[in-house]
Amino acid sequence: MENLVEKLQKDALDFIETKYTLNINGGLQTEISNLDFYFSDETTEFNAIVYEPSLCIILQGSKAVGFGNELYNYGPKEYLLSSTHVPAKVKVLEASKEKPFVSFRIKFELEDIYDVIKNIDTQKLALDSKSEKGLFFDEINEKLYDPILRLIKLLDKEQEEINYLSSLIIKEILFILINDKSGYFLNKFAMEGTVSNKIVKAISEIKDNFNEN
């Protein structure tokens, strides 16, 4: 019998297959500005990318992510969380025309992370050794998937409803992440005065003003 996470994943995949044709290859921006999908019907070689502050989840297939000297493989049972603009290399490991690779990304603003963190007792956040780098991987659970599925299904609503509710659901997702194992990770990169936060600000400044001297 399927567990609840697998049922939620299948529900999300069925919704996406109904709404979009899966014979696309590449990224697809949705009507929700913070949500986009990626599809591939074949495996790929490593490509250089820059992760933005975001939550990345695979619905079907698997991917390898190279970051620094580390190489991580992940699939539908895990999620990837990026705290800032992080250079990495990625490779689709499992994909076919019959069963294409399907993933999505929910992008965050630092202001949204601040807004959630200021209402939480950060002293209770558990230190996790996986929190010391710019990318965080962990097992996904049904508590996190519930608002994610609601966010995806907002794509069937009117744009006015999408604009209002999507920001609330994204903050709910952040609230769950911050109160889970990834809380210390997000807090460390978001809080004023920390070395990690200064790095985040420096990267954002370079990205936003790249064309200037």
JOLIN-V701977 format. One record per residue. PHI is phi in whole degrees, 0 to 359 (* if undefined). OMEGA is omega in whole degrees, -180 to 180 (* if undefined). Layout:
# JOLIN-V701977
phi=PHI omega=OMEGA
phi=PHI omega=OMEGA
This chain:
# JOLIN-V701977
phi=* omega=-179
phi=292 omega=173
phi=279 omega=-173
phi=296 omega=179
phi=299 omega=180
phi=297 omega=178
phi=293 omega=179
phi=295 omega=177
phi=298 omega=-180
phi=296 omega=178
phi=299 omega=179
phi=296 omega=-179
phi=295 omega=178
phi=298 omega=180
phi=297 omega=-179
phi=294 omega=179
phi=297 omega=180
phi=287 omega=-175
phi=280 omega=-177
phi=234 omega=172
phi=281 omega=-177
phi=268 omega=175
phi=267 omega=174
phi=276 omega=173
phi=239 omega=180
phi=117 omega=-175
phi=275 omega=177
phi=222 omega=176
phi=281 omega=-180
phi=265 omega=178
phi=291 omega=173
phi=267 omega=-172
phi=300 omega=-178
phi=269 omega=-176
phi=234 omega=173
phi=221 omega=-179
phi=247 omega=173
phi=224 omega=-179
phi=234 omega=173
phi=207 omega=178
phi=260 omega=176
phi=208 omega=176
phi=290 omega=-177
phi=229 omega=169
phi=275 omega=179
phi=293 omega=175
phi=236 omega=179
phi=279 omega=177
phi=222 omega=171
phi=234 omega=177
phi=288 omega=171
phi=268 omega=174
phi=302 omega=-171
phi=192 omega=172
phi=249 omega=-177
phi=243 omega=-177
phi=226 omega=177
phi=261 omega=176
phi=266 omega=-177
phi=207 omega=-178
phi=96 omega=178
phi=207 omega=-174
phi=215 omega=172
phi=252 omega=-180
phi=234 omega=176
phi=258 omega=-177
phi=220 omega=-174
phi=63 omega=178
phi=262 omega=-177
phi=260 omega=175
phi=229 omega=-178
phi=241 omega=171
phi=251 omega=176
phi=213 omega=-177
phi=220 omega=-174
phi=295 omega=-178
phi=273 omega=-178
phi=239 omega=171
phi=234 omega=176
phi=243 omega=179
phi=238 omega=177
phi=248 omega=-176
phi=264 omega=-176
phi=205 omega=179
phi=279 omega=-172
phi=245 omega=176
phi=287 omega=-179
phi=207 omega=173
phi=235 omega=-176
phi=230 omega=-178
phi=214 omega=175
phi=283 omega=-176
phi=266 omega=-177
phi=233 omega=178
phi=191 omega=175
phi=204 omega=179
phi=294 omega=179
phi=284 omega=-177
phi=222 omega=-175
phi=292 omega=173
phi=289 omega=180
phi=226 omega=177
phi=218 omega=175
phi=217 omega=-178
phi=228 omega=174
phi=248 omega=-177
phi=273 omega=-180
phi=243 omega=169
phi=259 omega=178
phi=303 omega=-180
phi=299 omega=179
phi=293 omega=179
phi=295 omega=177
phi=303 omega=-175
phi=298 omega=179
phi=282 omega=-176
phi=297 omega=-176
phi=294 omega=179
phi=259 omega=-176
phi=236 omega=175
phi=282 omega=-175
phi=291 omega=177
phi=294 omega=-178
phi=272 omega=-178
phi=288 omega=-176
phi=282 omega=174
phi=290 omega=-180
phi=230 omega=-178
phi=299 omega=179
phi=286 omega=-176
phi=274 omega=-171
phi=271 omega=-180
phi=235 omega=-176
phi=282 omega=176
phi=237 omega=-178
phi=231 omega=178
phi=244 omega=175
phi=202 omega=-180
phi=286 omega=180
phi=276 omega=179
phi=227 omega=-176
phi=294 omega=180
phi=297 omega=178
phi=283 omega=-175
phi=290 omega=-177
phi=301 omega=177
phi=292 omega=178
phi=298 omega=179
phi=295 omega=178
phi=297 omega=178
phi=296 omega=-180
phi=298 omega=-177
phi=287 omega=173
phi=299 omega=-178
phi=297 omega=176
phi=270 omega=-176
phi=264 omega=175
phi=291 omega=-175
phi=300 omega=179
phi=298 omega=178
phi=292 omega=177
phi=301 omega=-176
phi=299 omega=-177
phi=282 omega=-172
phi=282 omega=-176
phi=299 omega=-179
phi=294 omega=178
phi=291 omega=-179
phi=292 omega=179
phi=297 omega=176
phi=293 omega=176
phi=295 omega=178
phi=298 omega=178
phi=298 omega=179
phi=301 omega=179
phi=294 omega=180
phi=298 omega=-177
phi=291 omega=178
phi=271 omega=178
phi=250 omega=-176
phi=297 omega=-177
phi=276 omega=-177
phi=299 omega=180
phi=297 omega=180
phi=300 omega=-179
phi=294 omega=-179
phi=296 omega=-177
phi=297 omega=-178
phi=274 omega=-177
phi=261 omega=-171
phi=288 omega=179
phi=301 omega=172
phi=93 omega=180
phi=283 omega=178
phi=301 omega=-179
phi=300 omega=180
phi=294 omega=178
phi=295 omega=177
phi=295 omega=178
phi=304 omega=-178
phi=294 omega=179
phi=296 omega=179
phi=297 omega=180
phi=296 omega=180
phi=296 omega=179
phi=297 omega=-179
phi=298 omega=-177
phi=286 omega=-176
phi=234 omega=-172
phi=299 omega=-176
phi=277 omega=-179
phi=266 omega=177
phi=294 omega=*
